[in-house]
Amino acid sequence: MEPTKRTRRPAALAAGLACLVLLATACAGEGGSGLAGGGDETDRGDGKQIEIALIPWEEAIATTHLWKVILEELGYEVTVTEVDVAPMYQGVANGDVDVFLDTWLPLTHADYWEEYGDRVEDLGHWYDNAVLTLTVPSYVEEVDSIADLPAHADLFDGRIVGIEAGSGLVRTTREEAMPAYGLDDYELIESSTAAMLAELDAAIAEEEPIVVTLWRPHIAYAQYDLKDLADPEGAMGGAEQIHAVGRSGFTEDFPEVAEWIGDFTLDDEELSSLEQAVLADHEDDPEAGARAWLAAHPEFVERTLGEAGEGLEF
């Protein structure tokens, strides 16, 4: 994802992420029903209910709203439920939730996959250039590689700002990168994605040094001028695939949806523009962002849905 012209204050990125999570959770509706409103223009879904788990990572937020809009247009009732990564895998494995769109394989979610992989359905991968990174603002000239960090612990106050404790990114940083590069003088701060982005924004506003755990694809690369640190030891892992997974029996219960998700792919430009539409251009109404993106990308609708997408208007 190449950096693009900044379109708004970076501080809005962290705040907007929190707002989007609240909006996604609100999709569950009132009265504890957990149901979103189904589409009225088609009976393809016949009001069948699908629950999508959402972990508040940017590509997950963007693609979850994308599929919520698509499925509701096709007549399904869609609930989006926010959850942390470990409970999410437990929920899908136990059949408590239908589908999750942001499983990173073979490395980042390897532990979860080893524990739960035989109890879920792999619906296929939709992106194949996902990478974990340690990242600094581009104005930090003292380091260009993770190997440079040991000599500059004081510059960063001995802190690497991480995200959620249960994430594969934090585990990989703690168990692989830090030992590989001798980062004994650093503490990995476990927080949340929103908190990490807030710290990154505050540091950039003052042009202060900071090193954070990050990943590509991420809209932060379009909002900030960032530099990924080289990883000569390969400790952060190589390019990974992002998979969609369903509960056991999902394909049998929703054969058309499973086929559509299996045909779902995004390239770098498409994912970057989708995140921009959902997380930035329409941060107060992410479904409107997904609709705007779908309206501008009819070729995506055609290749993903085939005949089922004919006549859909977003």
C-alpha positions in Angstrom: 0.0 0.0 0.0 1.7 3.1 -1.2 1.5 6.4 0.9 -1.0 8.9 -0.6 -1.7 12.5 0.0 -2.9 13.1 3.5 -6.6 13.9 3.5 -7.3 14.6 7.2 -5.6 14.9 10.6 -3.9 11.7 11.6 -5.4 12.0 15.1 -8.8 11.1 13.6 -7.5 7.7 12.6 -7.4 6.3 16.2 -10.6 8.1 17.1 -12.3 7.0 14.0 -11.3 3.4 14.6 -13.0 3.5 18.0 -16.1 5.0 16.5 -16.2 2.4 13.7 -16.1 -0.4 16.3 -19.0 1.2 18.2 -20.9 1.5 14.9 -20.2 -2.1 14.0 -21.3 -3.3 17.4 -24.5 -1.3 17.1 -25.4 -3.2 14.1 -26.6 -6.0 16.4 -29.8 -4.0 16.9 -32.0 -3.5 19.9 -33.7 -5.8 22.3 -30.8 -8.3 22.3 -32.0 -9.8 19.0 -28.6 -9.5 17.4 -30.1 -9.0 14.0 -29.4 -6.4 11.4 -32.2 -5.4 8.9 -32.3 -7.6 5.9 -32.7 -6.4 2.3 -36.2 -5.9 0.9 -35.4 -6.0 -2.8 -34.5 -9.7 -3.2 -35.5 -12.9 -1.5 -32.2 -14.7 -2.3 -31.2 -14.8 1.3 -34.8 -15.2 2.4 -34.1 -13.5 5.7 -31.4 -16.1 6.8 -29.3 -14.8 9.6 -25.5 -14.6 9.4 -23.3 -13.4 12.2 -19.9 -12.0 11.4 -17.2 -11.7 14.1 -15.2 -8.5 14.0 -11.8 -7.8 15.5 -11.1 -4.1 15.3 -8.3 -4.3 12.8 -8.5 -2.0 9.9 -8.7 -4.5 7.1 -11.3 -6.5 9.1 -13.4 -3.4 9.7 -13.3 -2.6 6.0 -14.1 -6.1 4.7 -16.7 -6.9 7.3 -18.7 -3.8 6.4 -18.2 -4.7 2.7 -19.8 -8.1 3.2 -22.5 -6.8 5.5 -23.7 -4.5 2.8 -23.4 -7.2 0.1 -25.3 -9.8 2.0 -28.0 -7.5 3.2 -28.6 -6.5 -0.5 -28.9 -10.2 -1.2 -31.6 -10.6 1.4 -29.7 -11.9 4.4 -30.0 -10.5 8.0 -26.4 -9.7 9.1 -25.2 -9.2 12.7 -21.7 -7.9 13.3 -20.3 -8.8 16.7 -17.1 -7.2 18.1 -14.8 -9.7 19.9 -11.2 -10.2 20.8 -9.0 -12.6 18.8 -9.0 -15.6 21.2 -12.8 -15.6 22.0 -13.4 -15.2 18.3 -11.6 -18.4 17.4 -13.4 -20.1 20.3 -16.7 -18.7 19.0 -16.3 -19.9 15.5 -15.0 -23.3 16.6 -18.0 -23.7 18.9 -20.5 -22.6 16.3 -21.5 -19.4 18.2 -20.6 -17.2 15.3 -20.8 -17.9 11.6 -17.8 -16.4 9.9 -14.7 -14.3 10.4 -12.8 -12.6 7.6 -9.3 -11.8 8.9 -7.4 -15.0 9.7 -3.7 -14.6 8.9 -1.9 -17.8 7.8 0.5 -19.5 8.0 2.3 -17.6 10.7 0.4 -14.9 12.6 -2.5 -17.0 13.7 -0.6 -20.3 13.7 -1.2 -21.0 17.4 -5.0 -20.4 17.1 -5.1 -22.5 13.9 -3.3 -25.4 15.5 -5.9 -25.3 18.3 -9.0 -24.7 16.4 -8.3 -25.3 12.7 -9.8 -28.7 12.6 -13.1 -27.3 14.0 -13.6 -24.5 11.5 -14.0 -24.3 7.7 -11.3 -22.5 5.7 -13.4 -20.6 3.1 -10.3 -19.5 1.2 -7.9 -16.6 1.2 -8.7 -13.2 -0.3 -5.4 -11.4 0.1 -1.8 -12.7 -0.3 0.5 -9.9 0.6 0.0 -9.3 4.3 3.1 -8.6 6.4 4.0 -7.9 10.0 6.3 -5.0 10.7 8.1 -2.9 13.2 7.8 0.7 12.1 9.0 4.2 12.8 8.1 7.6 11.4 10.3 8.4 8.4 12.0 11.3 10.2 13.7 8.9 12.6 17.0 8.7 10.8 18.9 6.7 13.4 17.4 3.4 12.6 16.6 1.6 9.3 16.6 -2.0 10.5 15.5 -3.9 13.5 19.1 -4.7 14.0 19.8 -1.0 14.7 17.4 -0.9 17.6 19.7 -2.3 20.4 22.1 0.6 20.0 19.3 3.2 20.3 17.2 2.0 23.2 17.5 5.3 24.9 16.2 7.1 21.8 12.9 5.2 22.1 12.8 5.2 26.0 13.2 1.4 25.7 9.6 1.0 24.4 8.0 -0.8 21.5 4.4 0.1 21.4 2.3 -2.9 20.6 -1.4 -3.8 20.1 -3.7 -6.4 21.7 -1.9 -8.9 24.0 -3.5 -11.9 22.3 -2.6 -10.8 18.8 -0.2 -12.8 16.6 1.7 -9.6 16.0 2.5 -9.1 19.6 3.4 -12.8 20.0 5.7 -12.7 17.0 7.4 -9.5 18.2 7.9 -10.8 21.7 8.8 -14.4 20.9 10.7 -14.1 17.6 11.9 -10.6 16.8 13.0 -9.4 20.3 15.2 -12.5 21.0 16.5 -12.6 17.4 17.8 -9.0 17.6 18.7 -8.9 21.3 16.2 -6.3 22.3 16.7 -6.9 26.0 16.7 -3.2 26.8 13.2 -2.8 25.3 9.7 -3.4 26.8 6.9 -4.4 24.5 3.9 -2.4 25.5 0.7 -4.4 25.1 -2.3 -2.1 24.6 -4.8 -2.0 21.7 -4.7 -1.0 18.1 -6.5 2.3 18.9 -4.1 3.1 21.7 -1.1 2.3 19.5 -2.3 4.6 16.8 -3.0 7.4 19.4 0.6 7.1 20.6 1.9 7.1 17.0 -0.1 10.2 16.2 1.0 12.0 19.3 4.7 11.3 18.6 4.4 12.4 15.0 2.7 15.6 16.0 5.8 16.5 18.0 8.3 14.7 15.7 9.4 12.5 18.5 10.9 9.0 18.0 8.6 6.0 18.4 8.7 2.4 17.3 5.4 0.5 16.9 4.1 -2.9 15.8 2.2 -2.5 12.6 1.2 -4.5 9.6 0.5 -4.2 5.9 -2.2 -3.6 4.7 -3.0 -0.7 7.0 -4.5 2.7 6.3 -1.9 4.3 8.6 0.6 4.1 5.6 -1.7 6.4 3.7 -2.1 8.8 6.6 1.5 9.0 7.9 4.9 9.0 6.4 6.3 5.8 7.9 9.3 3.6 7.5 9.2 -0.2 8.0 12.4 -1.4 9.7 14.3 -4.0 7.6 14.2 -7.5 9.0 17.3 -9.3 7.8 16.8 -12.2 10.2 13.2 -12.7 8.9 12.0 -12.8 12.5 8.7 -11.1 11.7 7.9 -13.6 9.0 7.3 -13.3 5.3 4.2 -12.4 3.3 1.1 -14.1 4.5 -2.4 -14.8 3.2 -5.6 -13.5 4.8 -8.3 -16.1 5.0 -12.0 -16.1 5.7 -13.1 -18.9 8.1 -16.6 -20.2 8.9 -18.0 -22.4 11.6 -18.4 -26.1 11.0 -21.3 -26.6 8.7 -21.3 -23.1 7.3 -20.8 -24.2 3.7 -23.7 -26.7 4.0 -26.0 -24.1 5.5 -24.9 -21.2 3.2 -23.6 -22.8 0.0 -24.0 -19.6 -2.1 -22.4 -17.4 0.5 -19.5 -19.8 0.9 -19.0 -19.8 -2.8 -19.1 -16.0 -3.0 -16.6 -15.6 -0.2 -14.4 -18.3 -1.8 -14.3 -16.1 -5.0 -13.6 -13.0 -3.0 -10.2 -11.4 -3.6 -8.7 -7.9 -3.2 -5.4 -6.6 -4.6 -3.3 -3.9 -3.0 -5.0 -1.0 -4.7 -8.5 -2.3 -4.1 -7.9 -3.0 -0.4 -6.2 0.4 0.0 -9.1 2.2 -1.6 -11.6 0.2 0.4 -10.0 1.1 3.7 -9.8 4.8 2.6 -13.6 4.7 1.8 -14.7 3.0 5.0 -12.2 4.2 7.6 -11.5 7.8 6.3 -14.0 9.1 3.8 -17.0 7.8 5.6 -15.6 7.2 9.1 -18.9 8.2 10.7 -20.9 5.8 8.5 -18.8 2.8 7.4 -21.6 1.1 5.6 -22.0 4.2 3.4 -18.2 3.9 2.7 -18.6 0.3 1.7 -21.6 1.2 -0.6 -19.6 4.0 -2.2 -16.7 1.7 -2.9 -19.0 -1.1 -4.3 -20.7 1.5 -6.5 -17.3 2.5 -7.9 -16.1 -1.0 -8.4 -18.7 -2.9 -10.4 -16.0 -5.3 -11.7 -15.5 -6.5 -8.2 -19.2 -7.2 -7.8 -19.3 -9.1 -11.1 -16.2 -11.3 -10.4 -17.2 -12.0 -6.8 -21.0 -12.6 -7.1 -21.4 -13.5 -10.8 -25.0 -13.7 -11.8 -26.1 -13.1 -8.2 -24.8 -9.6 -8.4 -26.8 -8.6 -11.5 -29.1 -5.7 -10.7 -27.7 -4.9 -7.3 -27.5 -1.2 -6.7 -25.2 0.3 -4.0 
